[in-house]
């Protein structure tokens, strides 16, 4: 969340690198955050990115909603 708040967006590849996660885990994590309406996906499947939803204030979210 902090990375997205600071940089405005994150790609799946960036998530993999930052979290030392597999591609499958990154997609699963990002999909879960999207379903909880914490982040939203923008763009094409291959070149898109994730950004915080409009209702998120300065990158802060209720941590109970993340996990």
C-alpha angles and dihedrals in degrees: 000000000000091000092052092046091050098042100029094234147024133208125214090250091053090050091052092051096044095047101033086234132147118255090250092053092047092052092047093049094046092046090052092052089048092052089051088052093238093120133016132212120235129187137010122336093253101038103027131113141205124244134176116274117251093253092062113098116217091329094301119131135166102273090214088070095054101062 
